[in-house]
Structures are given as structure tokens and as C-alpha cells.
Amino acid sequence: MSDQTTSRTGGQLVAECLRLHGVDTVFTVPGESFLAVLDGLHDVKSDVRLVVCRQEGGAAYMAEAYAKVTGRRPGVVMVTRGPGATNASVGVHTAFQDSTPLVVLIGQVGRDMFEREAFQEVDFRKLYAPLAKWVTQIERAARVPELLTRAFQTAASGRGGPVVVALPEDMLRESASVGLGDPYKVVRPSPGAAQMERLRDLLARARQPFMLVGGGGWSAQASADIMAFAEANQIATGVGFRCQDYFDNAHHCYAGHVGIGVEPALAARIKASDLLIVVGERLGEITTSGYTLLQVPRPATTLVHVHAGVEELGRVYQADLPINAGSAEFAAAACRLAPVDASRWSAETAKAHGEYEATLEPIAGPGALDMGQVMRIVRERLPADAIVTNGAGNYATWVHRYYRFRGFKSQLAPVSGSMGYGVPSAVAAKLAHPERTVVSFSGDGCFLMNGQELSTAVRYGLDPVFIVVNNGMFGTIRMHQEREYPGRVHGTDLVNPDFAAYARAFGAHGEIVEKTGEFGPAFERALSAGRAALLELRVDPEAITPRTTLSAIREAALKRGRT
């Protein structure tokens, strides 16, 4: 317990509480509304690194990605009132849907100006209510330690998520004599012994079980534990949308990615299973292929659903065995269960892995630059501990299909499907793990939503490789447009800069790649550049997914219209 007789400003209390709670990095775009916190952070800068970003959306993404890739504690982003806070909301939404612990500190107008629509005033309780686990405003400096402790504990406990804390600027200048208290303590539920015995009994009686893992609350140890459980019982295991690094893709029990455009054989396998064990996944729209893989509300298969948020159990699907437990806590208990006789389904597990491995062979695509071959080179060149990041867009389907994730945490991608994530997440990954190779993928539309954070990478001497897949359009939207309104293209084309020149303007290495044979040498130069590097891949717009082309989608839609 710290000395309660020491008088500190609210800003100093915020800074010291961050240090107390183990925060080593704060992402920010500075604002006058929290100058007192910046002053307080000056006193603790040997313990708490301040990373200055170029836009609040990029800063919020970095904080969210930093929390994911470190797995140690909530990410922290600090932004100013009004425009700063609304810019940051994109990262807050991502943290909410990705179940990532995040603490958002927002400078606020002075207390004497509340509800006058003062300069940049926003009621953050109303703004962030649907996007956060909890929103509060600290109106007395003496309550800073109490409410920040609650903020960290709320963000990290149960189902992880974002917590928003508004800090009126006059409160931050106010002084108080108050103790800091103790560091927050994470609270997550654990499965009961009877539930684990019931699970084992269901597994022992199954003929074709399948396990699906995903969601938040995982760690390297949890990943190892769930793989040990799967191996001991020879359970075919898939991973949820953008959770491919939770289970070693080379493991013989790995069955594939249950995300957008799930492989037909994998979807059929899930539907045919007589026992589905879901760990950490919410069973949302993407993972269930629009709620079609399982019947709503009562699946035909026996369902075991494990989730840290009790409100998720029964929200859409009624489970035979709902278990309110954190993913890590469940995995630790599961790997201690006595294995069952898996002879009835072990051959199917091996077949499932074989079906997954068959998908790694690239399908030839149109144009001089083949993204399937690009991903083959990336997969074969990168070390197992490399971190691969991406934002949102059709280009990411090549990453998800052809890259092989070998360990936790080697993937950073937004489950929320939010664009602009690729660049900031790569910066965060390099800040967290400067010793690891980091490669980031973005589409041309995705990249320019946060491409300015190249400046942050250069400023801090970071050397991620940014790959920009340029097809001159918002590819995902164009694909849907051709499917629904074939030939009526409107609003989806792009006019792009020279991305390589853009990178060089920031002081990064930049090259343009237009042919498959050029990629390998260019990738080597980027990896060895010793600074941030960008490769602009100019691809044929026809190459819209690994399986089909824009023309084929259009023709199929026109044919439907004629029949």
C-alpha cells in the first residue's frame, strides 16, 4: 500500500496507477485535455513507454493488438475528447468483438462545463455504452486508484473486453492524498469437476466428435493444453475466424479454419459430428456460416459450449452441456482428464487433417502475379515464430488459406472484420517482440485507412514488412456487388498512389512487384532491409478469391437472373 499522505494530482495518480497495474506501454495521440497525465507519465517514463501515433484509430488498434500479442494485461490507449474519442471507437469495437482486454483513457471537458456542449464535449457513457464492458467518468482525483483498478479488473476478467474511462481535465489538475492500493487481480471462472466428468462421458460415447476453439482469453499454455487434450483423445479440431494460431496447423489433429468461406469438406464434417465441443468461441455469424452450420436454437448434434461470459451461453444456441469457464482454465482441466478410447474416430481425425493439408496447394489464379504462389513463398520462408498480421478484405483469404500458423501468438487479425488493422497491428507486434519477424498484409483500400502509421514504425526504428495487395478497388464490396447487381459497378473502384514511393517518403524501404517471379527476391530484400519495408503487389482485379474470379461471379449472377 502506497503512502496515503503524499499529495498527487489526478494526472500523477493516473500515471502511477498505470505503473502499479503493470502497464509497460501506452499508445496515444496527444491532446490538451490530458496534459496532466502526460506530465505524470514523464515521471514514470523509465517504466511506462509512451508510443505516439498519428491517428487515434491507429493508436487504438495498436493497443488492442499489443494486448493480444503479449497476452499479459489489457492494452492501454489514451486519446483526447470529441474527435479523438470518436476516432478511437473503431479500435474499441474491435476489442469488444475480439474479446480483447483494453483500457481506453479519454480526456474530457472540465466538470464546470458538463452538459453545455462545450468544445468537443461528448457524453462518453452514451457514446460507448454498446461498445464497452463498462464506461465511467472519474470526477474526483481521490477516486482515480479505485476506479482504475476496477477498470483493469473488468477489462481482463471473465470475457475480456474494452473499458472506457473519461478524465475531466480539471480533475486531472486537482490534488488528493490517497493510496494506490494493490494491482488488479484477474478473475475467470473454472469448470466444475462434475462438468468435466460429464464431458468425458459424452466423449466416451461419441462416434465422431469435433472440437472448435476460438474467442479470447487464450495463452501459449492454454494453446498447449488444448492440443494435449485433442491429441490424447484424437479429436479433430478446427479454429474460429482469425484464431488460426491457437492450434498448431501442422498438428495431426488440426482440421482447418472455420471462417469466411469455410471449406465444404470441413463444414460437412462439423455438421456430421455427433459431439461438438466449442471452447471460447461465441458461435457468431462468421464461424457458423450465417448460423447455418448449426440449427438455431437447438443443434442436431450434442453441443458442449465453454465460454468465460455466462451471458453467451444459451444466447443463440442451447447447449447440452454449457460450461461457464475461461478458455485457459478449461484447457488446463481438459488436458488432465483421463483419455477415452478414440479408436472409433481416430481414422476420421487423420482424414480431416489430410483434407486440410490438401487445401495448402495453391490454385492458379489469373494475371502475372499469383497470390497463391506469393503465399507459398511466404509460408516456406518465414520462421515458425513469425507474426503475420492483416486487416480486412478479400486479399486476406489467401493469407488464411495458404499460410500455416505454427504457434501462439503468430496471428493478429480483427475478428470484427475491421479495415485498417494491418499496419497498426504490425507496429504493435514489433514493439512487443522486436526479435521476431513481422509481416503485415493489407489491401489497397485497407492500407490507406491507417497507412500513416508507417511514420510510427519509422519513428521507433521498427522493421516490419508491409505487403500491400493492390487491385484498384474495394475488392470485397465489388465481389458482393457483382453477385447481387452484376455489371452495375458503382462506388467500388479506387485511384491509388504509388505505395512504394509513399513508403520511401516516410523513410521506409519500398518496392513494386508485378510478376510472381519478382516476389521472392523482393521479399528477401524487404526482410533484410533493417528498417520498415513495403512491397506493393499489383494484382489482376479478376483474382478476387483463391477459388474464383470476378467474371465467374458475374456470369453466375447473370445466369441466375436469366433463369
Buried (B, 14 or more C-beta within 10 A) or exposed (E): EBEEEEEBBBBBBBBBBBBBBBBBBBBBBBBEBBBBBBBBBEBBEEBBBBBBBBBBBBBBBBBBBBBBBBBBBBBBBBBBBBBBBBBBBBBBBBBBBBBBBBBBBBBBBBBEBBEEEBEBBBBBBEBBEEBBBBBBBBBBBBBBBBBBBBBBBBBBBBBBBBBBBBBBBBBBBBEBEBEBBEBBEBEBBBBEEEBBEBBBEBBEEBEBBBBBBBBBBBBEEBBBBBBBBBBBBBBBBBBBBBBBBBBBBEBBBBBBBBBBBBBEBBBEBBBEBBBBBBBBBBBBEBBBBEBEBBEEEEBEBBBBBBBBBBEBBEBBBBBBBBBBBBBBBBBBBBBEBEBBEBEBBBEBBBBBBEBBBEBBEBBEBBBEBBBBBBBBBBBEBBEEEBBBBBBBBBBBBBBBBBBBBBBBBBBBBBBBBBBBBBBBBBBBBBBBBEEBBBBBBBBBBBBBBBBBBBBBBBBBEBBBBBBBBBBBBBBBBBBBBBBEEBEEBEEBEBEBEEBBEBBBEBBBBBBBBBEBEBBBEBBEBBBEBEBBBBBBBBBBBBBBBBEBBBEBBBEBBEEEEEE
